[in-house]
Every structure is written in structure tokens, then in C-alpha cells.
Amino acid sequence: MFGTIDIALVVLYLAFMLGIGVYTLKYAKSVEDYLVAGRRLVLFTYIPAMAAVVLGGASTIGTGKLGYTFGISGVWFLIMLSLGVIANGLIVAPKIIPLKIKTMGEFLEKRYDRSTRIIGSVVVAIYDLMVAVTQTIAIGTVFSAMLGWDPAFSMIIGGLVVLLYTALGGMWSVTLTDIIQFWIMTIGVLILVPVFGFMTMQSQGLSLSQLPSSFFDWGAVGGDTILLWFMLYFFGLMLGQDIWGRVLTAKNKKVGTIGTVAAGLYGIVYAFAAVFGGMVAYLLFSGGLENPQYALPSFVAAVYPTGLGGLVLAGMLAAFMSTGDSCLLAATSLIVYDVIGSLKKFSERTMLMLLRIFNVLFGIFMIVAAVAISEVLVALDIAYLYLSAGLFIPIVVGLYWRRPSSIAAKLSILTSILVATAVALYIGWPYGFAELEPMLYGLITSVIVYLIVSFIRPSKEVTTEGEKG
């Protein structure tokens, strides 16, 4: 457990995040400011902001758990996620930044039609809300392991902080907090976890050679699992509004492309640090932790000195909050700007008010759902299944191929999600959503429907740039 100084550091950190929300309130005076921070981010601010979005609770707590359970093969989870970010920078970012859009939904209307915008926005909003839920779960996990707080109470406290500063300042608040959170994550997790891991092994006479031999097998987690992670996260990270929203804050195409690739490379390095922490935790506790999800926070609580422990705890919270805030804002923007805003036109002032109101409402949902689900990787699997199976083909293929019509996109989205859900439920709730079959059947359905309908009903209205003509 942590001492008074550590707890005080965490409380100060949370208060500081709220203070940033209040400070950025004066900058969020237009919808463009609120949703894409005025498109003003340059490279040295864009890279940490993007990396902070990607590396959340699942990346930290989940990867530490995988290191504790499987060893080195646990890095594949975050590697696949990071490769998806790199692919976004190379394939998606150069196409969407010049369009000057604010959301993925806006692209769907440019490329297809308004009803496709609404359907796609609802699906992606569900994904973003579920990812926000995973971050809130992770906050509860860390507080419970390190401070002995009740997990549900911890989720409520952490979730409320994210809710408040995101609702106040929108993307400006998210950007400034994410930049700060990136540097806290870098020091607290990427640097200090390996340093104290090696120091702990030396001081207690422990060695990596004492680990089970399977911990050094790069395929120990299972080939099917690695393939599933590739299918879910490589494709999924090209699609989420949380990532698109950050890409669209870039000042220009060069910043968005280079910065997104750099953030993905950072994530690969982060994977090894988190997995190493989980492996050292296995040695330290002789593999006897009741819940492997507590591996990394328990390791930190056991070996870090007063003060530094609080910094690392703040670093873990930073990882969770930096993803949670982006996903909460993404879900809000999709429902308010793309769904409600498509059905009825509002003034700038009214739209800003609606964005803040729905941020609060979705934030409350985020907290309630986190308490109900409780398992971080399961919630993430559900989110990415819908995103990757339902949206990858209509969005990414639609960026480069002019033939498909709006009916092809809509049918592809709806049928693939229905098939993926049916297969997952047939396997069993909730872990059927973590199996490979729902993703494969959903993606195959999406490809077949998209291609068949595209050739039967090809588009005659849309250019390759996604503009009516």
C-alpha cells in the first residue's frame, strides 16, 4: 500500500486535471475548437497527444497482466495495436486531413450519404464508449490494488474527473491534459518500471531464468489469439473517432502522417516495458496473485519508494485518462454533431451546449457500465469487434475506391455486425466476443456484401476525393 505522500500526489494530479478543464473553457468557443482544437497542433505537441490517446488502461494494465500470465508473448497485444496506429498514419491520415472534416461521420456523408453517416456514427460511438469504459475499469483496478479503495468507488471518482474536464474544454482540454499525461506515463511507466524491475531482481536475488520456460516463447499466448489481436486492433486503430479526432487536430498532412507513425513506434517500446513489469511481478509474488490484472499495480505498490510510487500511480492514471477522455469526446461528437446535427441544424452556441450536455450523459454511462463489466480486456474486445468487423471495409476501402454506393456501405455495416454478434453470442456471453470466429465471420460478411452490392449498385455520384460531383 502507498503512504500519505503518494495519495496526496494522486489527489493533486486529479485536481490539476480538473484545473486544466476550467482553464481551457475559454478556448473552446466554437465547434471546431471543441472537436478538433482548431487544427493547430504541430509535431512536438501532436506526437505526445496521439501517443497518450493510444496507450490507455488496456495497454498498461492489460499488457502487464499478459506479461504476468504468458511472459514475452504478451507484447503482441500492444504491438498489433501500435501497428494499427502506424497504418493509420500511412493510409488514413494523408487522405482525411485535407478534407477539413471534424468527424468520421462527416467523411461517411461525403463519401456515401447522410443515412450512412448516421449508421456509421452510431456504431463507432458504441465502440468509443466501450473503450472509455475500459479506461474507467482500469482506474478502479489501480486504485484498488495500490490504495485499497473499493474498485467501484474508484471507478466513480476517476470517471467523474474525466467527465468534468472533457465536458468543459472539449478537444483543447483533452489535448493539454494528454500532453501532460504522456510525459507522466513516459517517466512513471516506460522508464521507472524497467529500472525498478531490474533493481528489485538484484536486491532480492531474483532472475528471469527462474520464470517458466514458456515465458520466453513468443507464441505462448497462442497463434489464434495473436491473429485475433491483429484482426481487431490493426484494423480497428485505423477507424476509431478517438484516433480520427486526434489526426484531425494536426496542423497539416505532414504533421498528421509523421506524428501518427511516431506515436505507433512509441507504443511498441511501451509494450516491452509493461510486459517486463508483469514478468517481474510474477517473480516477486511467486505467481500467487489472486487476480493477474493487479500484476503491474501490485508490483509498483510493493517496490517503489514513497513519492515515486505516487508518481507511477499518477502515470498509470494518466494512461487511462488520456484514452478515456478522447473516447468520451469522440462518442459525444458522433452522436451530437453527426447524428443529431444531421437531423436538425443548430446554431454554434446551441451545438456547443449539446456537446457538453451529452459529454456529461455519456460520462455517467461510462461509469455505470465500468462498474457492471469490470474486466478491462473483455470490454475492449467488444468495442473493437464492432469497429473492425463493421466499419473497416466501408471506410478504408471507401477512401481509395470510388465504385461502392451508399447502399453497399450501409448493408455491409449492418450485416457484418449482426453476424459477428450472433456468432459471439452463440459461443457464449461475454467471452464469445474475445474469440476469433466472430471477427472472421463478420469481416468476411462485410467484404462479400460490400463487393456484391457495389457491382450491382455502383456509385455514380462520388469522386475518389469523397466529394459530390
Secondary structure, DSSP 8 states (H G I E B T S, - for coil): ---HHHHHHHHHHHHHHHHHHHHHTTT--SHHHHHHGGG-B-HHHHHHHHHHHHS-HIIIIIHHHHHHHHGGGGHHHHHHHHHHHHHIIIIIHHHHGGGT-SSHHHHHHHHT-HHHHHHHHHHHHHHHHHHHHHHHHHHHHHHHHHH---HHHHHHHHHHHHHHHHHHHHHHHHHHHHHHHHHHHIIIIIIHHHHHHHHHHHHTT--GGGS-GGGG-TTTT-HHHHHHHIIIIIHHTTT-HHHHHHHTTBSSHHHHHHHHHHHHHHHHHHHHHHHHHHHHHHHHTTT--S-GGGHHHHHHHHH--TTHHHHHHHHHHHHHHHHHHHHHHHHHHIIIIIIIHHHS---HHHHHHHHHHHHHHHHHHHHHHHHHH--HHHHHHHHHHHHHHHHHIIIIIHHH-----HHHHHHHHHHHHHHHHHHHHHH-TTGGGGSHHHHHHHHHHHHHHHHHHHHHS--SSB-TTS-B-
